[in-house]
Amino acid sequence: MLFDIRTIVGSLLSIYGVVLLVTGLVNNTAAEQAKTGGWNVNLWSGIGILVVGLAFIAWVLIRPVKPVEPVAADPEAPLDPEGIAPAK
């Protein structure tokens, strides 16, 4: 689970989301709101990015990667039509 790409992406997005969220709550000046038409862009983008990051982490927890079980090879078993594994 630690080296799953979803964990890494979710963690980075969550960290960036928290940084933007805190920036939007702490550093919301009238000059910045004038640039964005009255919106607190840092706050709203931080919330959005945090939600996406938490969704990635939830995805990892709900659907973890399962290792593939190796099939015991029987040298006398006929192969499937693709020649990959023994036919069932």
Secondary structure, 3 states (H helix, E strand, C coil): CCCCHHHHHHHHHHHHHHHHHHHHHHCCCHHHHHHCCCCCHHHHHHHHHHHHHHHHHHHHHHCCCCCCCCCCCCCCCCECCCCCCECC
